[in-house]
């Protein structure tokens, strides 16, 4: 399943988002336009399903509370709302629809100080059938129920939807977390665009793996046949990026710690292999990206995967994303500042979302919905040649005025 449509209201940079999504989606825009905040909507949906040590309150609290999440250009009482449509493919009819609205906990209610948000509404549709509509009778009898979503409660029978959100994967790999896992703890790393609460961040497994910490343990956790197959696939791909690469090896040291090592054909005979702490940033980032692409079968969120990579490799990422998406049937959402990543002629205007800062927040438009951009794409220009030069509001207005 994939997310085929997103509506969001008053989420951080955005007063309103109303966009369709493809199996492969690129998000572009100037610095501080909200690319990370856009991806964080999907991370938030994953976080609210954690019924132990998580859920709505933890998801909101880890982001600094409702005032930090809510758009700064709206009233303090305004709700934050998210709606997603889910289907098997972008061409399929709707399978699920989930809507969630929340606001700051009213001072008049007797919640503990640790509660940050109260539901204003929550609905679930499966196909055309409304399965859940909150607040319901029970909620009105006991308003304290509104501090939790139905996805946190197994008795609501929404496990399939909750499991879909839980399957989302976010990757913004930090090479140092792979090189020095014992010296750098995940508690010392600020999560991307998530505000610390009480001087700490959520200490869960997903926070470790999404930045690369624990990647070697994850690789070690698969069965031997799967490991061998994936290592061969990654080795073949790395040979296009690392000159003279001969072998990529996964092993354990004498005390059982997992390691990656590689050898190159131009080294002197009998020279020792290099371990991961000697790999370049680009090699580590590409290796982690390839492993995640192979492993993910759901929604994969990639934050600037081009970092530290040679331009020749970056230009091959979009076709690689397409190939992996076809194999797994999942969905890949990619934020990027790289025009080289979008040079593939096959990238359609609907696959690129342009974030356009305005005086009242950031607007989100498909490239194909902007006349000047669509005309250039239809004339044979690639997305990489067009969208970055048109990625702020004034430039878009100027180019449209020249038509």
N, C-alpha and C positions, 0 to 999 in steps of 0.2 A: 504493500500500500504506500501511497505518497500523499502529500498535502497538495491539493490542486487549487485552493484559494485561501487567501488570508485577509481577514478584516481585523483591524486593531484601532482602538480609539484612546488617545491621550497617553500613549506609551512613549515615554522619554522624549526623543526629538520629534515625535510624530503626533500631530493632532488626529490625523486620519490616515490609515492605510487600507487600500481596497485593491488588491492585485491578484491575478491568476499566477500560478506557479507551474513550471515545467519540471520534467525529470532531471534536467541539468539547468541550474539557474545561477547566473552571475550577478553580483551586487556591486555596483560601482558608484563612486561619488567622492567629493573632496574630503579632506581631513575634517573630522568632527561633524560630518553630515549624518552619521548614525548607522554606519555599516555594521559595527559590532552590536549596537543596540537592536538592529533588525534581527540579526542571528540570535540574540539573547531571548527573543520571544519564544523561540523553539526550545531553547535550553530551559526556559521558565516552565513550559508545558511538561518537560521531562521532570523537573524538580517537584512539581505539585503532586506527582503520583507517588512520591516516596512516603508511605504511610508509617514508617519507622524512622525517627530522627529526621523527618523532612516534612513534606506536605506544603500546603499553601503558606502557613506562617513562616516556615524556614525559608521558602523560596522568596517571600517578600522581605523577610528580615535580612537575609544575606545580601539583598540589593539595597539595603539602607532604609527600608520602610516605604510606605506608599508615597510620601512626599518626594522621595528620590526617584521613584519609578514614574510618577505622574508628570505629564508635560508641564513645563514651567509657565506656559502661556495660557493655561486654563485656570478656572476657579479651584480653590482648595477643596471644595466639596465634590468636585467632578469625579466620576468613576473612571477606572481604567478597565477597558474591555478588550477581549480577544475572541475571535471566531475563526475556526479552521474547518475547511471542507476536505474530506478524505475519500480517496477512490483508489482503485487498482492502478490506473494510469491516468495521464492528463486528458485522455480521450474518453474515459469511462464515466458512467453515471455515478452520482454520489453514493458512497457506502455509509459514511458517518458524517455527522456535523456536530461540532462541540463548541459551545459558547460559554464564556466565563466573564463575569464582571465583578469588580471588588472596589472598595473604597476604604478610607481609614476607619479604624474601629471607632464608633461613636463614643464620646466621653460619658454619655448617659448610661452605657451598658457596663455591667460589672465584670468585664474581662480582666484576667491577670495582665500585668504589665508586659508580659512576653508576647502578647498577641498584637499583631500589626495590622491585620486586614480583616474585613468582614465582607462576605459575599453579598453582592447586590442582585445577581442572577446567575443561574447555571442551567443550561439546557443541553440535552443530548438527543439527537435524532439518529436512528438507524434506517437507512433508505428514507422513506417518507413517514416513518412512524416516530412520534415523539415519545421517547422512553422516560425522560426526566424533565421536570420543570420546577425549578426552585426560584424563590422560596415556596415551599409547599406547606401543607397544613401542619406537619410536625415542626417545621422551622418556625412557623408563626407562634406555635405553643412554646417553643424553646429556642429563642434567638441565639443562644450559645452554640447551636448546631452550625451556624453560618460561619464559623471560623475554620471549617473543614470542607473540602470539596467532596463530591461523590466518588471521585477517582481514588480517594484515600480510604474509602470504606468498601471492603470486599462484598458486603451484603447487598450492594446496589447492582451487582451483576454486570459490571462494566469492565471486567478484566481484560477483554480483548482490546478495548480502546486504551486502557491504562498500559497494557504491555506494548502497544504500538508507540506511545509516547516514551516509555522507558527504553525503547530500543534505539532512540536517537543517539548519535555519536557526534561529539564536538572535538575538533583537533586544532590546537594552536601550539605546536611543539616547540619547546625550549630545549635546545641541544644540551645545555649544561645539566639539565635534570637527568639526562641519560648518561652523560660522562661521569657525573659525581653524585650518584643517588644517595650515598651515605653522608655526604657533606652538606647537601642542600635539601632541606625538608620542604614538603609542599606547604606547610604552615607559614613558611617565610616568603612564599610567592603570592603576590597580589593577583587575584583572578581578574581576568580582563573585563573592565567596566563593571565589576561587582564591588560594592563598597563593603569594607570590613565592618562587622558589628561587634561591639565590645572588644575591639582589638584582635579579633580572630576571624577566620573564615570556616565554612563548613568543612569538616575533616572527613570526607568520604572518598570512596574508591574512585568515583568519576572525576573528582578534582585532581587526583593523582594522574590518571591515565590521559586526561585531555590535554595535558601539557608535556607528556612524554615520560613523566615519573612513573616507574613501574612497567614501562614498555617491555623490558627484557623479561620480567616475570610473566607478563601476558603471553609473550612468545613461547616461553617455557611451558605454559599451561596446556597447550594443545597436544594432541596425540602425535606420535612419531611420524605417521604417514602424512598427516596434514602439515606438520612442520617441514618435512622434507619437500613436499610439493610447493609450499609457499616460499621457502628459501630459494628453490630453483627459479621460481617466477621472479622474485625480487633480484636475484643474482643476474638473471638475463637482462632485466630492466636497468640495473645499475651499470652494466657493462657499456651502456650507451652514454653514461654520465661520468664514469670514473675511468680515465685513460689506463689501459693495460691491466684492468681488473681481471684477475684469474679465478679466484674463488672467494665466496662469502661463506663463512663457517659459523655455526652456532654451537656452543659447547658450555660445559660447566667447569669451574676451577676445582681445585682440590678440596675446598670447603663447601662446594655445592652452589656457588653463586653463578648465575647465567651470564654469558658474555657473547658478544659478536666479534668476529675478527675477519680480516680480509688479507689476501695476498695479491700482489701485482706481478705480472710476468717480467717486468724490467728490473726487478730487484735482484741483488746478488744471490747466488745459490745458498741455500740453507739459512737465509736471513729470517728472523722471527716475523710472524704475522703481526699486524697492527690490531690492537683491541679498540673498542668503541671510544675510549677516552682519548685516542689519537685521531679519530675520524674528524674530518672537516665538518663545520656547521651544515653545509649544503648536503653532504653525504648522509648525515644523521637525519636531517629534515626529510630528505627524499626517501630514506629507508622507512622512517615512521609513517610517511604519507602512503607509501606503497603497501605496507602492512595493513594500515587502516582501510584502504580502498578494497583490498582483498577480503578483509574480515567483515566489513559493514554490509548488511543486506537490507537496511532501512534508510532512514533519513540521516545523511552525513553532512555536518556543518564544518566547513573549512575556512579558517581565518588566514588570509593572505599566504597561501601555500607557496607563492613564488619567492619568499624571503630566502636569501643566501644561495639561490639556485642560478646557474648560468642561463643566459637568455635563450640559448638553444634548447635547453631542457624545458624552460618555462613555456616556450611556444608549442611544446608537445603535450602539455598537461591537459588542455581541453579535449583533444582526441582521446587521451587516456581516460579522462573522466567519463566520456561517452561510452567507451568500450566497457569499462567496469560497470557502469550503470546498466547497460544492456545485459551483462552477465548476471548481475545480482538482482535486477528488477527493483532496485532502490531508487533513492533520490539524492542528488548532490547539490548543496547550496554553497556557493563560494563567494566570499568577499575578496576584492582585489584592487590594487592600485596599478596593476601592470597591463599596459596595452599589448605587450607581447603575448600575454596569456590569451588574449581575445583575437589573435590573428587568424585563427582557423576559419576558412571560408564557410564552413558548415554551420557556424553559430548564427542562429536566427534572432531577429529583433525581439521576439517574445522571450528569449532566453536571457536577456539582459535587463535588469532593473536599474534604473538611474535614480539616484538620490539627489534631489535638487533643494538646497537650502533656500528658504524664503523668510520673510519677516515674521511669519507666524508658525514656524516649524518647518520640518523637512517634508517635501512631497516625494512620493514614490511613483514612478511611471515606467512602464515597459518602453524600451527603446523604440519599438514598433509603433507606439502611440504618439510619438513626437514626430510631426510631419517632416521636419528638416533631416532628422536622423534616419527615418524610414526611407526617404527618397535617396539618400546617399547609400544606404545598404542595398536598396533595389538597383542602384547604378553599378554595383559590383565592389564597393568598398567593404572592408571587413569591419567588424565591430570594434576591433582594437584601433583602427584608423579613424574612427568616428566618435565613439561615445565619450572618450575622455576630454576631447576638445569641446564637447557640448554638455559637460556634466555640472555646470552651474546655471542657475536660473537666468542670469543676465545674458549669458552666451546663447542659451536656447532661444530666448526672446529675440535676440539680435539676428540669429540665423533664420528664424521663422519670418522676420520682417523683410528679409531679402528675397523671399520667394516670389 
